[in-house]
């Protein structure tokens, strides 16, 4: 029996068989805070729980799209060890999350958070490290899809120098999904249907990035090559 016939038979018997080449990418989803660190809190609502609920929903959606996903936490805990406190505990927690992403060989890392601002502030926004071209590319893809949520306040991507953004080897962004101190938005963040809309939008942005990231790198290389040629020709004219 030829190899081709064997492969065809395997696809008939196992229609959901996924070959390694069909994997869309590898992404780490980081539900911010957890454990003794609740994040922002308002009216008995904690950021850590909203982050986790959105992250779990996001994981399911991405897996359905053939993306391999790792959550940095699956429950109400963080990675700090006993004996560490304050900034030391926070940094240790961050380093463990970054280590998980590195060991997973992730194409990208997306950290889920909830925002706090002026009482009238609303809408999700994405942060990236200003020196990361690919981080900006990922942030823009996610922000674009978040704008598609009906009635959403269209915020823009922003730069930040947060520890997670500046210490990762792969493109990393922080998605602030809304303002917990805004009572109307807090109510929406507690609604599973709205969290699903957020997760779907973030997932679309991630998938679009995974599909376009290599193209973006090639375009950057082309621009650099064009600059090298221009500089070389300029030097010849001067000399």
C-alpha positions in Angstrom: 0.0 0.0 0.0 1.5 3.4 -1.0 2.1 6.1 1.5 -0.4 8.3 -0.2 -3.2 5.8 0.3 -2.2 5.4 3.9 -2.4 9.1 4.5 -5.7 9.4 2.8 -7.1 6.6 4.8 -5.9 8.2 8.0 -7.7 11.4 7.2 -10.9 9.5 6.6 -10.7 7.6 9.8 -9.4 10.6 11.8 -10.9 13.8 10.2 -9.8 16.0 13.1 -6.1 14.9 12.8 -3.9 18.0 13.0 -0.5 17.8 11.5 2.3 20.0 12.9 2.3 22.1 9.8 -1.3 23.1 10.4 -0.5 24.8 13.7 -1.1 28.5 13.3 1.4 29.5 16.0 2.2 29.4 19.7 0.9 32.1 22.0 1.2 32.6 25.8 -1.8 34.3 27.4 -1.0 35.9 30.7 -3.9 36.6 33.1 -2.4 39.5 35.1 -2.2 39.4 38.9 -3.6 36.5 41.0 -3.3 35.0 44.5 -2.5 37.6 47.1 -2.3 40.2 44.3 -5.8 41.1 43.3 -4.9 43.9 41.0 -7.4 46.8 40.8 -10.5 46.4 43.0 -13.8 48.2 42.9 -17.1 47.4 44.7 -16.0 43.9 45.5 -14.9 43.2 42.0 -11.2 42.1 41.5 -9.2 42.6 38.4 -7.5 39.2 38.8 -10.7 37.3 38.4 -11.9 39.2 35.3 -8.4 38.7 33.8 -8.6 35.0 34.3 -12.1 34.6 32.9 -11.2 36.5 29.7 -7.9 34.6 29.4 -9.7 31.2 29.7 -12.2 32.2 27.0 -9.4 33.5 24.8 -7.5 30.2 25.1 -10.5 28.2 23.9 -11.1 30.4 20.9 -7.5 30.4 19.9 -7.3 26.6 20.2 -10.3 26.3 17.9 -8.3 28.3 15.4 -5.3 25.8 15.6 -3.2 28.1 17.8 -1.2 26.4 20.6 -1.9 28.2 23.8 -0.3 28.3 27.3 -1.8 30.2 30.2 0.7 31.6 32.8 -1.9 30.7 35.4 -5.0 28.5 35.4 -6.4 29.6 38.8 -6.2 32.2 41.5 -2.5 32.2 42.2 0.7 33.9 41.1 4.3 32.6 40.9 5.9 34.4 43.8 7.4 32.2 46.5 7.0 32.4 50.3 9.4 34.9 51.8 9.3 37.4 49.1 7.4 40.7 49.5 6.6 43.8 47.6 8.6 44.6 44.5 10.8 41.5 45.0 7.7 39.2 44.9 6.3 41.1 41.9 9.5 40.8 39.9 9.9 37.1 40.7 6.3 36.5 39.5 7.0 38.4 36.3 10.2 36.5 35.7 8.5 33.1 36.1 5.8 34.2 33.6 8.4 35.3 31.1 10.3 32.0 31.6 7.1 30.1 30.9 6.7 32.0 27.6 10.4 31.5 26.6 10.3 27.7 27.4 7.1 27.4 25.4 8.9 29.0 22.4 6.0 31.4 22.0 5.5 33.5 18.9 3.9 36.2 21.1 2.8 36.9 24.6 -0.5 38.7 25.4 -1.1 39.9 29.0 -4.7 40.5 30.0 -5.4 43.3 32.5 -8.2 45.7 33.6 -7.6 49.4 33.7 -8.1 52.3 36.1 -8.4 55.9 35.1 -10.6 59.0 35.2 -14.2 58.0 36.1 -15.4 58.7 32.5 -12.7 56.7 30.8 -13.9 53.6 29.0 -12.9 51.1 26.3 -10.0 48.6 25.9 -6.5 49.7 24.9 -3.3 47.8 24.0 0.2 48.7 25.1 3.5 47.7 23.5 7.2 48.5 24.0 8.1 51.4 21.7 11.4 49.7 20.6 9.6 46.5 19.5 8.4 46.7 15.9 6.7 43.4 16.1 5.1 44.3 19.4 3.6 47.4 17.8 2.4 45.3 14.9 0.7 42.8 17.3 -0.8 45.7 19.3 -2.3 47.3 16.2 -3.9 44.1 15.0 -5.6 43.5 18.4 -6.7 47.1 18.8 -8.2 47.1 15.3 -10.3 44.1 16.1 -11.4 45.6 19.5 -12.7 48.5 17.6 -15.2 46.2 15.9 -17.1 45.6 19.2 -20.5 47.4 18.9 -20.7 50.6 21.0 -17.0 50.4 22.0 -15.1 53.5 22.8 -12.3 53.5 20.2 -9.0 54.0 22.1 -5.6 53.9 20.4 -2.5 51.7 21.0 0.0 53.2 23.5 3.6 52.6 24.4 4.8 51.5 27.8 8.0 50.4 29.6 6.3 47.8 31.9 8.6 45.0 33.0 6.7 42.4 31.0 7.1 44.4 27.8 10.8 45.1 28.2 12.0 41.7 29.3 10.4 39.3 26.8 12.3 37.8 23.9 9.1 37.5 21.8 6.6 40.3 20.9 4.6 41.1 23.9 1.6 43.4 24.5 -0.7 44.3 27.5 -4.4 44.4 26.7 -6.3 46.6 29.2 -9.8 45.3 28.6 -11.7 48.2 30.3 -11.9 50.5 33.2 -13.0 48.8 36.4 -13.6 52.1 38.2 -16.2 53.1 35.6 -19.4 51.6 36.9 -21.0 51.0 33.5 -17.9 49.3 32.1 -17.4 47.3 35.3 -20.9 45.9 34.8 -20.0 45.0 31.2 -16.8 43.3 32.3 -18.9 41.1 34.7 -21.1 40.0 31.8 -19.9 36.7 30.3 -21.3 37.7 26.9 -19.3 40.9 26.8 -16.1 39.1 28.0 -16.7 36.7 25.1 -16.8 39.6 22.7 -13.5 40.9 24.1 -11.9 37.4 23.8 -13.1 37.0 20.2 -11.7 40.3 19.2 -8.4 39.7 20.9 -8.2 36.3 19.3 -8.9 37.7 15.8 -6.1 40.2 16.3 -3.7 37.5 17.4 -4.5 35.2 14.5 -4.2 38.1 12.0 -0.8 38.9 13.5 0.4 35.3 13.3 -0.6 35.3 9.6 1.1 38.6 8.8 4.1 38.7 11.1 6.5 37.1 8.6 5.3 39.4 5.9 6.0 42.4 8.2 9.6 41.1 8.8 10.2 40.7 5.1 9.0 44.3 4.5 11.3 45.6 7.2 14.3 43.7 5.6 13.4 45.1 2.2 13.4 48.7 3.6 16.8 48.1 5.3 18.2 46.7 2.0 16.8 49.7 0.1 18.5 52.0 2.6 21.8 50.2 2.2 21.6 50.5 -1.6 20.7 54.2 -1.3 23.6 54.9 1.1 26.0 53.0 -1.0 25.0 54.9 -4.1 25.2 58.2 -2.2 28.8 57.4 -1.0 29.8 56.6 -4.6 28.5 60.0 -5.8 30.3 61.8 -3.0 33.6 60.0 -3.6 
